[in-house]
Structures are given as structure tokens and as C-alpha cells.
């Protein structure tokens, strides 16, 4: 397994990587999962967005590329808010309203009972496996039946000790220079340039068009859904 594209967790309007996959528990419960395009960098085939409102966890966004629509849903789905072109018959992007038409965009995550791990600090060491890269800080959220029981912030070294992982020292960095992630210069400028490059409609090559479309949809999930529960 290569490094995986993470789900998105929103805190105070800012997006962070979620290093756990709580939507998988939902698919296990219903004994079905959508058939989306997968890659070595995303074995799940989707990216989900999660937000906290008070003590409750909500699923607020979802995107999967080239979802094969099950026969019983053909002709019954809401229009895709940003459809991929060229379209394919029987295939569309997976969206939250496709799975939860009566609840989207605020789906109470009542099936979630686990510890969520959020990487809140910058990446220090890149690990080419799962969610193995090391970050400077983490936040854990203990959830039971969709309700937050405990939130704790961790320094990276303490989290590594808690999870039985190594924490690199100067000697390790010297022997593994390829793993070191250098701080980006002009990070804000690069972010703006990257967002400008995500206009997939300007791509004429179909492979580039598909990759840019996928990146644009995932980038959109890095913004809050813009709604809040009324209760």
C-alpha cells in the first residue's frame, strides 16, 4: 500500500488530514459499498469530509470518481452539482446526497464509535505507506455513537510513543535524507497557484482532465459545508 489520500476533518474552518476512515464502518454495517474508481493512492475510492458541531460528529461531504450506479438507483439520483465531462452512461461522481438523500449535507455520524486521529501539524517525515507519515502534532477525538467523549492534543513525539512508532532523531535524519519533508517557501503563493491550476475544463487531454477534475473536487471538500444543525 502506498501513502493514502486522507479524509478531511474541519476544525474552526480549517481543513486537516483525518488518519482514520470512519465511513468504512458504515459500509460494514449496511454490507454494501459503492464501486468507485480506486488507485494505489486511494484504495477506498472516495474522500469524505467530517465536521464537529458541539459534541456531535457529522459527515458533510463526499466525493468518489467514476461511481458505477447500481441498477436500482438508475434514474433516481439527484443531479451532480459539478458533473464530469465527458459523461459515461451508468457512471457518475459519488456525492453525499447519493447515499443520504434525506440528510445531506449534515449526516449525523451515529455509527461512529472509535478514536479519530487528525494530523494537525505539518508533515515532518514522508512515509510511503498508508497514513504512516509523521506530523509535528496530532489531535485525537474519542467518539461513541457519533458523540464526542474526549478530545486530546498530542505532540508528535508523544503520539509516536503512544502508538509504538519510532520518532526520528538527528542521526536518523542524517541517514534518511530522502524522508525529510522540507518546509515550503512561499506556501501561500503556491497554494493560490495550485488552486488556479484546478480548472479541469481547460484540460484537453482526457487523463489530465480526469486527474484535474478529481483534484478540484477533493479541494472543494477542504472547505466547510457552510451549514449547521438546527438542534
N, C-alpha and C positions, 0 to 999 in steps of 0.2 A: 504494500500500500504506500502510495506517495502522500505528501502533505495534502491535507484535505481542505477544501473551501468550507469555512465555518458558517454556521447560522449567525444571525445578527441579534445582539441584545442592546436595547436602547436604555441609557441612563441619562436623565436630565437633558434629553435632546441630543445626546452624543452616542454614536454607534461604536460597539465593541464586539470582538470576536467571542462567540459562545463555543466553548470547547466540549460541550455535551450535545446530545441530539434527542431532545425530549419528544419530538414528533414521532420518532420511531416507536415509542411506547404506545402511541395512539394506533398506529398501523398494526402493531401486535395485538391490540385489544380487538380491533374490528376484523382481524385476519384478512387483510387486503392492503395492498399498497399500489399507488399509481405507477404506471410504467412510463418513466421519463427517460430522456437521453442521459446516459451516465458517462463518466470519464474517469481516468485514473486519479484525477484531482477532485472528483466529487462522486464517490460511489453511491451516495444517497440519491442523486439525480435531482435534487432540489436544494433551495436555500430558503429558510424561514426567518421571519422577524418576530421577536418577542419583546414585550414591554410590561413593566410593572406599574400598576395603578393601586396605590395604597399597599395593602398586603396581598393583592391578587395578581397572578400571572396571566397574561393574555397572549395568545397568538394573533398577530395583527397583520401579517403579510406572508406571502408565499410565491415562489416562482420555480417552475420546472420547465426545462426546454423540451420541446417536441414530445408532449404527452400524448400517448395513444388513447383516444377516447373510448371507454368501454361501450359496447353496443347499447346497453340500457340507458346511457346518458346522451346518445346522439340526438341532436335537435332539442335538448332540454337545458343547455348551459347558457349562462349569461354571456354577452359579447366580451371578448378580450379587450381590456382598456387600451392595450398597445399591441395589436396583433403583428406577428412576424410575417413579412412578405419576402419571398413568395410563399403563399399558404400551401399546405398539403391536406388532401382530403382525409378526414378521420384523425387529424393531428392538430393540436393547438398548444399554446403555453398553459401550464398548470397555474391556476391562481387560487387564492384563498376562497373566493366565492364558489369555486367549483366543488370544493369539499364541504364547505359550511355555508350554503346559500342563505340560510336563515339567521346567521350570526355574524358573518364578516361585516366590517373589518375588525370587530372586537370579539374574539372567540375565547371564552374562559377556559383556561387550560386545566380543567378539573381532573384530567387523567394523569397529571404530572406529580409523581412522588419520588423525588430524587434530589441529589445535590447538583446544582448547576455551577459550572466553572467558567468564569468570564476572565479573559485576559485583558486587564485594564492598562498595563504598562506597555512600553514599546518592546518590540521583539529584539532580544539580545543575541540569541543563537538560533539559526535556522536548522531544523531537523526534518529530513526528508521522509517523514513517516507520520501519518495520522495527524493528531494535534500535538505533536511532540516538541514543537519549537518552544524555546524558553523565553519568558517575558519578565520584565522588571517587577511587575506587581500583578496580583490576581484578586478577584472577588468571588467568594462562594455564596450561593443562595440556596439554603435548605428549604425545599418546598414539599408540602404534603397536601395532596388533593387540590393542587392549584393555588394553595395559600402559603405565603412566605412565613417561615418559622424563625429563620435566623439568617442574617447577612454578616459576613465577616470579610475584612480586607487582609490581604497577605502580602508580605514582601516575597519576592521571587525565591530567595534562598530558603525562607521558612516553608513556602509551599512545596519546594523540591524535597525538603526534609520530611514534610507531612506525607508526601506521596511516594517516598522511597526513590526519588530520582536524584541524579548527581547534579551538583551546581558547579559550573566551571570556575577555576581559579586562573591566575595569570599564567601559570605553567601550562594549563590545558589550552588556553587561547593561543599560546605560542606554538603549540604542537598541532593545532587545528585552525589555522587562519582562515580556511575556506568556510568555516561555520559562523564566523563573526559577522554580525549584521551592523554595518556602519550607520551612524545617524545620517539621515538625508539632509543635504544642504538645500535651502530654498524650498522646503517641503510644501509650503502653501502655494507657491508658484507652480510647482509640479502637479499639485492636486487640481488646480484650475485647468492646466493644460490637459491633464488626463480626462477631466470631465468634458472638455471641448472635443476630445477625440472620440467620444462615445456616440456620435451621431451616425448610427448604423445605416441610415437611409442613403448616406453618401458613398457607401461601400459598394463597388460593382462586382468584386469577387465574392462569390457565394460563401466560401469558407470564412473569409474575413467579415462578411456581412453577418453571418451567424454568430461568430465569436463576439463581434462588437455589440450586437443586439443582446446577447446573453450578459455581457459585462454591464450594459446600460440598465438592464432590469435588476441586476443584483445591486448596482449602485443606488437605484431608487429605493431599495429596501433599507438602505443606510440612513434614511430619513424617517422620523416618527410618522405614524399613520395619520396624525392630525385630529384624532377623535379621542374621547374619554368616556368611560362608562357613566351612566346617569345615576347608578345606585352605589 
